[in-house]
Amino acid sequence: MRGDLFMNIDAALEMLWSRAAASIPDWLPMTYFERLPSLYDVAARFTAARGRANIYLVLLDYRDSRSDPFGIYVGMSSRTPQLRFDQHKAGIRAAGSVLKRGLELLTGPVQHLQHIARAEAASIEERLAEALRADGWLVHGGH
């Protein structure tokens, strides 16, 4: 029954996105998952000074192989998160986990970690990955 509920939510969200796509903000995730609030809580612990680097998160899909269906990739780039995600999916300097299992970019939880100082971004990338692991997430990246 739980799987039915999950599938119904996915179908309903897909119908909503197709009808209201223009009015949906970029930071709103397209995939429903129960642990999204914890992702926001962990990411909110980090702040940084202004600069040119961006922290980004990618939702990884493990529904075919794990009991916990999702993981997170933590990355840092001077490119926009959207461009960097597109590069991963195209195989350009791609992390294998994102290339194979990257479902979508999650911009909402790290929206406050855009355009930050590079040195701080490198530190935050690593500490955010560790904090997410401590919160029970399967995490790739964050190096």
N, C-alpha and C positions, 0 to 999 in steps of 0.2 A: 504494500500500500504506500509506503514511503516513496518508493521509486515512481509510483503513479503520480503522487503529488508533485514530485520534482519535475517529471515530464510535463505535467499540466502547467506548471509555472513557466517552464521554458517555452512551451507553445503559446501561452498567453502573452509573455514578454515579447516574443518574436512578432506576434500580431500587433502588439502595441507599437513596437519600434517601426514596423513597416507603415503604419498609419500616421504616426506622429514624429517621424524621424527628424524633421526640420526643427521641431521645438524641444528636442531632448538635448541637454547639455553634454559636452564631450566627456566630462568627468564621471558621468553616471555609468556604472558597469552594465554590460549587456547580459551577463550571466548571473543568475541568482545563486548565492551560496551563503550558508548560515553564518560563516565566520567573518563576514565582511566588517561588522562593527569592531571586532578585535583588531583587524588590520588598521582601521582608523585610529584606534586607541594607542597601538604601539607606535605608529608613525608620528602621532601628535607629540610624542616625547622629545622630538628632535627639532632644533632650530639652527639657523646659520645666517651669517652675514651675506650681503648681496655680492654677486659675481656672475660668472658665465656658465657654470656647470648646472646640470639637472640630475636629480635622482628620479628613477622610474621603477615601477613594479609591473611585472607581467604575470597574469594568472596562467598557471600551468595545469593542463588537463591530464589527470591520472585515473579517470573513471574506469578505464579498461584494465588496470593492473594493481590498484591499491584500494584498501578499505577507506582511507581518507582520499576523496576524489580530486582534491586540488592541492597544488603547491604554488610557491611564489618564486619568481626570479627577481633579484634586486640588482639594479644596474645604475651606472653613472655615465653621463655623456655631456659633451659640450653641444651636441645636437639636440633638437627638440625630442621629447620622448616618443612622439608619433613617428618621426623620421627614423629614430634609432630602432623602434619596433619593426618598422617596415624593412629596415636593413637586415635585422635578424631573420625575418621571415623570408627574405630574398637570398639568404646565405652570405651576406656581406659582413665579415668579421662577426659571424653568428655564434652564439652559444648554442650548443647542441640541444640543450633542454628547451630553449625558446623556439629553435627551428622545428623541432619535432613535436613539442607539446604546448607551445605558446598559444593560448586561446584568445586573450585580449589584453590590452594595455589597461592598467588600473591607475588612472591619473588622480582621482579624487583623494585618496589617502595621503599622497605626497605633493599635493598642489602647492603647499607652503614651502616645499623644498625645491623649487624651480628658481633658476637664476641665482645660484649661491656660489660662494667662493670655492674654487677647485680643491684646495687643501682640506677645507671642511667637508666638502662633498665626498672625498675619498674616505675620510674618517667616518662620516655618517653612513655611507654605503656599507661599510664593514660592521659598524655597530648596529645598524638597522637589521641587517641579516642575522646577526647574533640574537638580537631582541626577538625577532620573529621565530627563530629556532627555539628560544626559551619559552615562547608562547605556544609551542607545539606545531608550528608550520614545518613542512618540508621546504627547505630553502636552497636554491641554487644561486650562483653569483655572489655578490657581496665581497669581492676580493680587492 
